[in-house]
Every structure is written in structure tokens, then in C-alpha cells.
Amino acid sequence: MENETCGSKITVDCKDYFNDKFTELERRIAIMNEANKQALAVAHSDLDRRLEGMNEFRAQLTRQASTFISRELHDQDIRVMQVKIESNSKLLYVGIGILMALQIAMKYL
């Protein structure tokens, strides 16, 4: 390749020059296409890994939610405990009243 530039006439050297340039460009495009394919494969495997992690997280949340009690059951348990506390409070006050009455009675006897 003696002549790197083209004059007003297309010569065989100029044709060879452009053929070489196009061949080099095709080679570069092929390398870029291969790199893009590899990048897509890596991105695809990374996306699969992330989606698998999301599926595991979703399954964990589903398992966890299945162990929660419902609002209705919670409210019912609270009402039962409130009734028991009220009953025990009444018994405590009655017991204290009886104890005080006994102390007063013991004082005067």
C-alpha cells in the first residue's frame, strides 16, 4: 500500500486501502458484537440471580405472614384478658376489704 490517499482517480492502491479499512471495520464490529453478547449473558445471569433472591424474599414473607394472628383473634384475646383483669381486680379489692375488716375486728377483740 504505497498510496494512503486517493487522488481524483480511483486507483488499485486506493481500492485496496478502502477494502483494508472496511475489513478492519468489520473485524472491530465483530469484536464489539461478541463483547455485547458476553455482556448480555452476564447481565442475564445477574438478573436471574436477583430474581431468584426476590422470589426467596417473597416466599419468606409469605411464610412469615402465615404465622401472624389475625386482627379479630388479637382483639378477642385482648377482650378476654381485660375481663380476667377486671375479675381479678374485684377479687383483690374484696380480699383487701375482708383483710381490713379482720384487722379491725382483731383490734377490738
C-alpha positions as CSV (number, residue, x, y, z in Angstrom):
1,M,0.0,0.0,0.0
2,E,2.1,2.8,-1.3
3,N,-0.6,5.4,-1.6
4,E,-2.5,6.2,1.6
5,T,-4.6,8.9,0.0
6,C,-6.8,8.9,-3.1
7,G,-6.3,11.4,-5.9
8,S,-9.0,12.4,-8.3
9,K,-8.9,9.0,-9.9
10,I,-9.6,5.7,-8.1
11,T,-6.5,3.6,-8.3
12,V,-6.0,0.0,-7.4
13,D,-4.0,1.1,-4.4
14,C,-6.8,3.3,-3.2
15,K,-9.3,0.4,-3.7
16,D,-7.1,-1.9,-1.6
17,Y,-6.8,0.8,1.0
18,F,-10.6,1.1,1.4
19,N,-11.0,-2.7,1.3
20,D,-8.5,-3.0,4.1
21,K,-10.3,-0.3,6.1
22,F,-13.7,-2.0,5.6
23,T,-12.2,-5.3,6.6
24,E,-10.7,-3.8,9.8
25,L,-14.1,-2.1,10.5
26,E,-15.9,-5.4,10.0
27,R,-13.4,-7.1,12.4
28,R,-14.0,-4.3,15.0
29,I,-17.7,-4.7,14.7
30,A,-17.4,-8.5,15.1
31,I,-15.4,-7.9,18.3
32,M,-17.9,-5.4,19.6
33,N,-20.8,-7.8,18.8
34,E,-19.0,-10.6,20.7
35,A,-18.4,-8.3,23.7
36,N,-22.1,-7.3,23.6
37,K,-23.1,-10.9,23.6
38,Q,-20.9,-11.6,26.6
39,A,-22.2,-8.5,28.4
40,L,-25.8,-9.6,27.8
41,A,-25.0,-13.1,29.1
42,V,-23.6,-11.7,32.3
43,A,-26.5,-9.3,32.7
44,H,-28.9,-12.1,32.1
45,S,-27.3,-14.3,34.7
46,D,-27.2,-11.4,37.2
47,L,-30.9,-10.7,36.5
48,D,-31.7,-14.3,37.1
49,R,-29.8,-14.3,40.4
50,R,-31.6,-11.1,41.5
51,L,-35.0,-12.5,40.6
52,E,-34.2,-15.7,42.4
53,G,-33.3,-13.6,45.5
54,M,-36.6,-11.7,45.2
55,N,-38.6,-15.0,44.9
56,E,-36.8,-16.3,48.1
57,F,-37.7,-13.0,49.8
58,R,-41.3,-13.2,48.7
59,A,-41.5,-16.8,49.9
60,Q,-40.0,-15.8,53.3
61,L,-42.6,-13.0,53.6
62,T,-45.4,-15.5,52.8
63,R,-44.2,-17.9,55.4
64,Q,-43.8,-15.1,57.9
65,A,-47.3,-13.7,57.2
66,S,-48.8,-17.2,57.7
67,T,-47.6,-17.2,61.4
68,F,-49.2,-13.8,62.2
69,I,-52.5,-13.8,64.1
70,S,-55.5,-12.0,62.7
71,R,-56.7,-8.7,64.0
72,E,-60.0,-10.3,65.1
73,L,-58.2,-13.0,67.1
74,H,-56.0,-10.4,68.7
75,D,-58.9,-8.2,69.6
76,Q,-60.8,-11.3,71.0
77,D,-57.7,-12.2,73.1
78,I,-57.4,-8.7,74.5
79,R,-61.1,-8.7,75.5
80,V,-60.7,-12.0,77.3
81,M,-57.6,-10.6,79.2
82,Q,-59.5,-7.4,80.1
83,V,-62.4,-9.5,81.6
84,K,-59.9,-11.6,83.6
85,I,-58.1,-8.4,84.8
86,E,-61.4,-6.9,85.9
87,S,-62.4,-10.1,87.7
88,N,-59.1,-10.4,89.5
89,S,-59.2,-6.7,90.5
90,K,-62.6,-7.2,92.0
91,L,-61.3,-10.3,93.9
92,L,-58.3,-8.3,95.1
93,Y,-60.5,-5.5,96.4
94,V,-62.8,-7.9,98.1
95,G,-59.8,-9.7,99.7
96,I,-58.3,-6.4,100.9
97,G,-61.7,-5.4,102.3
98,I,-62.0,-8.7,104.2
99,L,-58.5,-8.4,105.5
100,M,-59.1,-4.8,106.7
101,A,-62.3,-5.9,108.4
102,L,-60.5,-8.8,110.1
103,Q,-57.7,-6.4,111.3
104,I,-60.3,-4.0,112.7
105,A,-62.2,-6.9,114.4
106,M,-58.9,-8.3,115.9
107,K,-58.1,-4.9,117.3
108,Y,-61.3,-4.7,119.3
109,L,-61.5,-8.3,120.4
